[in-house]
Amino acid sequence: MGQLGLGSQFGRLAPRLDGAFRADGVFAHDRLRFVDFVDDVEDLLEDVAWQEQGDKKAADGFEEFMLRHYSG
């Protein structure tokens, strides 16, 4: 996040994503539905896009892409 210039956002984002992954980095399906996780991440990306670029639409399509890509 820091390398992308979004380091100031990481402090806010990390707690909202806490609990979505186990200590080994595997998504915690037993704690959170993946669909809900992806929706939350898209909301977070929209917030960051709005603050950094003034345009929420920069994150449009994230949820659809992720669900299509990982529906497998």
Order of alpha helices (4+ residues) and beta strands (2+ residues): alpha-alpha-alpha
